Amino acid sequence: MTDTNSRIKSEIESADIVLFMKGTPQAPQCGFSMQVVQILNHVGAPYKAINVLADGEIREGVKAYSNWPTIPQLYVKSEFIGGCDITREMFQSGELVALLDKEGIPHKQAAKA
């Protein structure tokens, strides 16, 4: 495992929900990252955000790690969930809240969008 992969794995394992995104939750640097932040904030689940723009190795490495070509990338309990479209679909269908319930991750009950 490369050093970058070790760092990514460590980040993913450091919190129940980890979001690799462009920018920060307070200042997203792309619309897709902003959408995922809004969804996570809406459901009220605590998450850790990693700004891939601050570290080129992580930015490229996370794409290889997940075998997913785009950012943002959402992980729940160390499992890769997907990007913006998948997260949005899961939120709208209620699957995201169901996953949080199943994994025992605290959140506020959120109505579907």
TORKOL-805636 format. One record per atom (N, C-alpha, C): residue number from 1; x negated, y, z; residue in one letter. Coordinates in Angstrom, 3 decimals. Each point is the difference from the previous one (the first is absolute). Layout:
% residues N
<NUM, <X, Y, Z>, "a"> ...
//
This chain:
% residues 113
<1, <-0.852, -1.182, 0.000>, "m"> <1, <0.852, 1.182, 0.000>, "m"> <1, <-0.894, 1.239, 0.000>, "m"> <2, <0.300, 0.935, -0.877>, "t"> <2, <-0.820, 1.208, -0.064>, "t"> <2, <0.263, 0.882, 1.202>, "t"> <3, <-0.903, 0.946, 0.217>, "d"> <3, <0.167, 0.953, 1.086>, "d"> <3, <1.303, 0.782, -0.164>, "d"> <4, <0.325, 0.397, -1.229>, "t"> <4, <1.236, 0.745, -0.249>, "t"> <4, <1.208, -0.870, 0.330>, "t"> <5, <-0.023, -1.256, -0.427>, "n"> <5, <1.111, -0.905, 0.325>, "n"> <5, <0.136, -0.187, 1.499>, "n"> <6, <-1.125, -0.088, 0.706>, "s"> <6, <0.032, -0.132, 1.462>, "s"> <6, <0.635, 1.225, 0.633>, "s"> <7, <-0.345, 1.183, -0.501>, "r"> <7, <0.584, 1.241, 0.523>, "r"> <7, <1.504, 0.046, -0.258>, "r"> <8, <0.412, -0.402, -1.210>, "i"> <8, <1.425, 0.000, -0.344>, "i"> <8, <0.750, -0.989, 0.888>, "i"> <9, <-0.549, -1.200, 0.144>, "k"> <9, <0.633, -1.019, 0.844>, "k"> <9, <0.128, 0.497, 1.439>, "k"> <10, <-1.033, 0.647, 0.494>, "s"> <10, <0.024, 0.541, 1.354>, "s"> <10, <1.093, 1.063, 0.148>, "s"> <11, <0.119, 0.874, -0.986>, "e"> <11, <1.046, 1.029, 0.036>, "e"> <11, <1.389, -0.639, -0.008>, "e"> <12, <0.196, -0.982, -0.872>, "i"> <12, <1.301, -0.659, -0.127>, "i"> <12, <0.388, -0.696, 1.299>, "i"> <13, <-0.994, -0.549, 0.686>, "e"> <13, <0.271, -0.723, 1.248>, "e"> <13, <0.100, 0.919, 1.211>, "e"> <14, <-0.281, 1.297, -0.179>, "s"> <14, <-0.058, 0.922, 1.136>, "s"> <14, <1.365, 0.551, 0.413>, "s"> <15, <1.032, -0.226, -0.811>, "a"> <15, <1.334, 0.508, 0.333>, "a"> <15, <1.041, -0.904, -0.642>, "a"> <16, <1.218, 0.023, 0.534>, "d"> <16, <1.074, -0.824, -0.569>, "d"> <16, <0.348, 0.438, -1.419>, "d"> <17, <-0.011, 1.313, -0.235>, "i"> <17, <0.299, 0.534, -1.328>, "i"> <17, <-1.154, 0.898, -0.410>, "i"> <18, <-0.564, -0.281, -1.176>, "v"> <18, <-1.107, 0.800, -0.522>, "v"> <18, <0.363, 0.432, -1.417>, "v"> <19, <-0.168, 1.292, -0.251>, "l"> <19, <0.281, 0.564, -1.312>, "l"> <19, <-1.275, 0.599, -0.568>, "l"> <20, <-0.453, -0.551, -1.112>, "f"> <20, <-1.102, 0.603, -0.747>, "f"> <20, <0.654, 0.979, -0.961>, "f"> <21, <-0.347, 1.274, 0.137>, "m"> <21, <0.690, 1.032, -0.757>, "m"> <21, <-0.963, 1.077, -0.473>, "m"> <22, <0.488, 0.821, -0.918>, "k"> <22, <-0.760, 1.161, -0.448>, "k"> <22, <0.434, 1.180, 0.857>, "k"> <23, <-0.936, 0.494, 0.812>, "g"> <23, <0.296, 1.085, 0.921>, "g"> <23, <0.323, -0.535, 1.377>, "g"> <24, <0.695, 0.818, 0.768>, "t"> <24, <0.394, -0.358, 1.362>, "t"> <24, <1.515, 0.088, 0.118>, "t"> <25, <0.580, -0.579, 1.043>, "p"> <25, <1.450, 0.117, 0.157>, "p"> <25, <0.466, 1.460, 0.075>, "p"> <26, <-0.840, 0.865, 0.567>, "q"> <26, <0.354, 1.412, 0.106>, "q"> <26, <-0.174, 0.731, -1.326>, "q"> <27, <-0.869, -0.517, -0.871>, "a"> <27, <-0.290, 0.648, -1.284>, "a"> <27, <-0.282, -1.047, -1.070>, "a"> <28, <1.050, -0.726, -0.429>, "p"> <28, <-0.211, -0.998, -1.051>, "p"> <28, <-0.500, 0.673, -1.275>, "p"> <29, <-0.885, -0.686, -0.720>, "q"> <29, <-0.592, 0.562, -1.210>, "q"> <29, <0.584, -0.604, -1.276>, "q"> <30, <1.051, -0.824, 0.129>, "c"> <30, <0.720, -0.471, -1.187>, "c"> <30, <1.435, -0.310, 0.399>, "c"> <31, <0.871, 0.076, -0.968>, "g"> <31, <1.421, -0.205, 0.269>, "g"> <31, <0.338, -1.395, 0.491>, "g"> <32, <-0.711, -1.009, -0.509>, "f"> <32, <0.278, -1.370, 0.424>, "f"> <32, <-0.383, -0.208, 1.463>, "f"> <33, <-1.149, 0.543, 0.386>, "s"> <33, <-0.401, -0.081, 1.410>, "s"> <33, <1.014, 0.741, 0.873>, "s"> <34, <0.466, 1.153, -0.473>, "m"> <34, <0.980, 0.783, 0.759>, "m"> <34, <1.289, -0.802, 0.210>, "m"> <35, <0.443, -0.715, -1.022>, "q"> <35, <1.235, -0.787, 0.128>, "q"> <35, <-0.138, -1.074, 1.068>, "q"> <36, <-1.132, -0.700, 0.026>, "v"> <36, <-0.182, -1.068, 0.988>, "v"> <36, <-0.079, 0.599, 1.403>, "v"> <37, <-0.688, 1.129, 0.149>, "v"> <37, <-0.054, 0.688, 1.294>, "v"> <37, <1.413, 0.377, 0.448>, "v"> <38, <0.802, 0.543, -0.904>, "q"> <38, <1.370, 0.390, 0.349>, "q"> <38, <0.826, -1.202, 0.443>, "q"> <39, <-0.173, -1.136, -0.679>, "i"> <39, <0.732, -1.216, 0.378>, "i"> <39, <-0.422, -0.458, 1.392>, "i"> <40, <-1.315, -0.077, 0.241>, "l"> <40, <-0.476, -0.448, 1.315>, "l"> <40, <0.435, 0.964, 1.100>, "l"> <41, <-0.050, 1.288, -0.277>, "n"> <41, <0.456, 0.975, 0.994>, "n"> <41, <1.502, -0.130, 0.240>, "n"> <42, <0.760, -0.268, -1.059>, "h"> <42, <1.447, -0.139, 0.125>, "h"> <42, <0.374, -1.198, 0.868>, "h"> <43, <-0.687, -1.127, -0.204>, "v"> <43, <0.325, -1.172, 0.818>, "v"> <43, <-0.616, 0.096, 1.393>, "v"> <44, <-0.915, 0.946, 0.177>, "g"> <44, <-0.552, 0.255, 1.328>, "g"> <44, <-0.980, -1.050, 0.484>, "g"> <45, <-0.640, -0.688, -0.928>, "a"> <45, <-0.976, -1.014, 0.384>, "a"> <45, <-1.386, 0.636, 0.109>, "a"> <46, <-0.735, -0.292, 1.059>, "p"> <46, <-1.354, 0.534, 0.114>, "p"> <46, <-0.912, -0.655, -1.037>, "p"> <47, <-0.856, 0.798, -0.601>, "y"> <47, <-0.910, -0.539, -1.014>, "y"> <47, <-1.314, 0.747, 0.025>, "y"> <48, <-1.004, -0.654, -0.558>, "k"> <48, <-1.323, 0.592, -0.142>, "k"> <48, <-0.197, 0.303, -1.475>, "k"> <49, <-0.402, 1.228, -0.303>, "a"> <49, <-0.232, 0.401, -1.387>, "a"> <49, <-1.496, 0.129, -0.245>, "a"> <50, <-0.437, -0.527, -1.142>, "i"> <50, <-1.390, 0.093, -0.423>, "i"> <50, <-0.025, 0.844, -1.267>, "i"> <51, <-0.716, 1.120, 0.043>, "n"> <51, <-0.117, 0.892, -1.154>, "n"> <51, <-1.086, -0.527, -0.923>, "n"> <52, <0.420, -0.608, -1.125>, "v"> <52, <-0.980, -0.578, -0.924>, "v"> <52, <-0.793, 1.071, -0.739>, "v"> <53, <0.497, 1.225, -0.033>, "l"> <53, <-0.732, 1.072, -0.672>, "l"> <53, <-1.245, 0.403, 0.778>, "l"> <54, <-0.040, -0.352, 1.280>, "a"> <54, <-1.148, 0.343, 0.839>, "a"> <54, <-1.131, -1.020, -0.117>, "a"> <55, <0.264, -1.129, -0.658>, "d"> <55, <-0.996, -1.066, -0.081>, "d"> <55, <0.180, -0.776, -1.299>, "d"> <56, <-0.849, 0.278, -0.976>, "g"> <56, <0.095, -0.640, -1.309>, "g"> <56, <-0.130, -1.510, 0.052>, "g"> <57, <-0.833, -0.509, 0.913>, "e"> <57, <-0.156, -1.457, 0.113>, "e"> <57, <1.307, -0.648, 0.441>, "e"> <58, <0.664, 0.608, 0.963>, "i"> <58, <1.287, -0.525, 0.458>, "i"> <58, <1.041, 0.146, -1.110>, "i"> <59, <-0.020, 1.133, -0.690>, "r"> <59, <0.977, 0.249, -1.073>, "r"> <59, <-0.058, -1.091, -1.065>, "r"> <60, <-1.196, -0.341, -0.442>, "e"> <60, <-0.133, -1.042, -1.017>, "e"> <60, <0.079, -1.394, 0.624>, "e"> <61, <-0.550, -0.136, 1.181>, "g"> <61, <-0.050, -1.301, 0.655>, "g"> <61, <1.360, -0.561, 0.364>, "g"> <62, <0.918, 0.877, 0.418>, "v"> <62, <1.319, -0.491, 0.410>, "v"> <62, <0.772, -0.538, -1.199>, "v"> <63, <-0.259, 0.548, -1.173>, "k"> <63, <0.655, -0.515, -1.216>, "k"> <63, <-0.448, -1.429, -0.288>, "k"> <64, <-1.300, -0.258, 0.156>, "a"> <64, <-0.528, -1.345, -0.204>, "a"> <64, <0.451, -0.935, 1.122>, "a"> <65, <0.017, 0.510, 1.223>, "y"> <65, <0.364, -0.806, 1.171>, "y"> <65, <1.407, -0.569, -0.150>, "y"> <66, <0.919, 0.845, -0.444>, "s"> <66, <1.405, -0.405, -0.117>, "s"> <66, <0.347, -0.548, -1.378>, "s"> <67, <-0.918, 0.196, -0.950>, "n"> <67, <0.277, -0.326, -1.400>, "n"> <67, <1.218, 0.795, -0.487>, "n"> <68, <0.066, 1.264, 0.429>, "w"> <68, <1.086, 0.911, -0.357>, "w"> <68, <-0.655, 1.274, -0.507>, "w"> <69, <0.352, 0.475, -1.195>, "p"> <69, <-0.789, 1.052, -0.642>, "p"> <69, <0.262, 1.436, 0.455>, "p"> <70, <1.010, 0.207, 0.830>, "t"> <70, <0.369, 1.380, 0.315>, "t"> <70, <0.016, 0.273, 1.500>, "t"> <71, <-0.012, 1.278, 0.306>, "i"> <71, <0.134, 0.517, 1.363>, "i"> <71, <1.303, 0.806, -0.004>, "i"> <72, <0.831, -0.055, 0.994>, "p"> <72, <-0.196, -0.545, 1.345>, "p"> <72, <0.170, -1.516, 0.064>, "p"> <73, <-0.521, -0.532, 1.103>, "q"> <73, <0.163, -1.411, 0.307>, "q"> <73, <0.416, -0.132, 1.461>, "q"> <74, <1.050, -0.778, 0.214>, "l"> <74, <0.545, -0.183, 1.345>, "l"> <74, <-0.251, -1.422, 0.482>, "l"> <75, <-0.494, -0.103, 1.242>, "y"> <75, <-0.217, -1.284, 0.656>, "y"> <75, <0.827, -0.031, 1.280>, "y"> <76, <0.654, -1.121, 0.252>, "v"> <76, <0.738, -0.212, 1.241>, "v"> <76, <-0.525, -1.290, 0.617>, "v"> <77, <-0.482, 0.100, 1.227>, "k"> <77, <-0.580, -1.138, 0.715>, "k"> <77, <-1.050, -0.689, -0.873>, "k"> <78, <-0.868, 0.786, -0.599>, "s"> <78, <-1.123, -0.453, -0.832>, "s"> <78, <0.419, -0.599, -1.341>, "s"> <79, <1.299, 0.016, -0.312>, "e"> <79, <0.474, -0.546, -1.269>, "e"> <79, <0.265, 1.140, -0.984>, "e"> <80, <-0.519, -0.145, -1.205>, "f"> <80, <0.226, 1.007, -1.039>, "f"> <80, <1.460, -0.031, -0.422>, "f"> <81, <0.652, 1.157, 0.077>, "i"> <81, <1.412, 0.115, -0.376>, "i"> <81, <0.123, 0.479, -1.437>, "i"> <82, <-0.708, 1.074, -0.340>, "g"> <82, <0.067, 0.528, -1.354>, "g"> <82, <-0.239, 1.488, -0.012>, "g"> <83, <0.376, 0.604, -1.101>, "g"> <83, <-0.165, 1.435, -0.182>, "g"> <83, <1.298, 0.738, 0.229>, "g"> <84, <0.104, 1.161, -0.603>, "c"> <84, <1.146, 0.877, 0.207>, "c"> <84, <1.307, -0.649, -0.457>, "c"> <85, <0.035, -0.540, -1.207>, "d"> <85, <1.248, -0.553, -0.530>, "d"> <85, <0.529, -1.137, 0.855>, "d"> <86, <-0.886, -0.911, 0.387>, "i"> <86, <0.417, -1.145, 0.818>, "i"> <86, <0.464, 0.478, 1.371>, "i"> <87, <-0.738, 0.932, 0.600>, "t"> <87, <0.387, 0.524, 1.308>, "t"> <87, <1.371, 0.674, -0.084>, "t"> <88, <0.204, 0.800, -1.045>, "r"> <88, <1.289, 0.695, -0.171>, "r"> <88, <1.139, -1.009, -0.186>, "r"> <89, <-0.217, -1.021, -0.828>, "e"> <89, <1.038, -1.014, -0.214>, "e"> <89, <0.316, -0.747, 1.293>, "e"> <90, <-1.041, -0.338, 0.756>, "m"> <90, <0.217, -0.695, 1.273>, "m"> <90, <0.757, 0.884, 0.983>, "m"> <91, <-0.318, 1.288, 0.017>, "f"> <91, <0.699, 0.935, 0.884>, "f"> <91, <1.471, 0.097, -0.396>, "f"> <92, <0.261, 0.178, -1.288>, "q"> <92, <1.368, 0.187, -0.467>, "q"> <92, <0.863, -1.243, 0.213>, "q"> <93, <-0.598, -1.182, -0.096>, "s"> <93, <0.754, -1.247, 0.165>, "s"> <93, <0.141, -0.421, 1.466>, "s"> <94, <-0.747, 0.660, 0.883>, "g"> <94, <0.017, -0.383, 1.412>, "g"> <94, <-1.076, -1.025, 0.348>, "g"> <95, <-0.737, -0.472, -1.005>, "e"> <95, <-1.033, -1.011, 0.245>, "e"> <95, <-1.137, 0.533, 0.870>, "e"> <96, <-0.332, 1.284, -0.141>, "l"> <96, <-1.113, 0.554, 0.768>, "l"> <96, <0.316, -0.024, 1.492>, "l"> <97, <1.186, 0.468, 0.372>, "v"> <97, <0.391, -0.009, 1.411>, "v"> <97, <0.104, -1.440, 0.502>, "v"> <98, <0.515, -0.900, -0.847>, "a"> <98, <0.079, -1.418, 0.386>, "a"> <98, <-1.393, -0.573, 0.254>, "a"> <99, <-0.971, 0.370, -0.840>, "l"> <99, <-1.377, -0.461, 0.195>, "l"> <99, <-0.567, 0.531, 1.312>, "l"> <100, <0.240, 1.266, 0.284>, "l"> <100, <-0.482, 0.581, 1.259>, "l"> <100, <0.621, -0.724, 1.183>, "l"> <101, <1.307, -0.290, -0.084>, "d"> <101, <0.675, -0.755, 1.065>, "d"> <101, <-0.637, -1.372, 0.171>, "d"> <102, <-0.190, -0.695, -1.116>, "k"> <102, <-0.566, -1.354, 0.027>, "k"> <102, <-1.387, -0.007, 0.624>, "k"> <103, <-0.790, 1.039, -0.304>, "e"> <103, <-1.375, 0.062, 0.497>, "e"> <103, <-0.092, 0.647, 1.387>, "e"> <104, <1.132, 0.452, 0.535>, "g"> <104, <0.003, 0.601, 1.327>, "g"> <104, <-0.655, 1.368, 0.053>, "g"> <105, <0.084, 0.723, -1.106>, "i"> <105, <-0.603, 1.339, -0.055>, "i"> <105, <1.068, 1.019, 0.378>, "i"> <106, <-0.278, 0.839, 0.994>, "p"> <106, <1.019, 0.966, 0.432>, "p"> <106, <0.302, 1.018, -1.088>, "p"> <107, <1.250, 0.396, -0.059>, "h"> <107, <0.443, 1.011, -0.955>, "h"> <107, <1.370, 0.468, 0.439>, "h"> <108, <0.434, 1.100, -0.551>, "k"> <108, <1.377, 0.413, 0.257>, "k"> <108, <0.868, -0.629, -1.086>, "k"> <109, <1.209, -0.329, 0.320>, "q"> <109, <0.890, -0.553, -1.024>, "q"> <109, <0.231, 1.072, -1.039>, "q"> <110, <-0.190, -0.372, -1.234>, "a"> <110, <0.161, 0.960, -1.084>, "a"> <110, <1.069, -0.481, -0.952>, "a"> <111, <0.855, 0.909, -0.376>, "a"> <111, <0.994, -0.314, -1.021>, "a"> <111, <-0.694, -0.120, -1.340>, "a"> <112, <0.599, -0.752, -0.877>, "k"> <112, <-0.567, -0.115, -1.346>, "k"> <112, <0.080, 1.350, -0.700>, "k"> <113, <-0.937, 0.224, -0.905>, "a"> <113, <-0.048, 1.269, -0.723>, "a"> <113, <1.180, 0.097, -0.946>, "a"> 
//
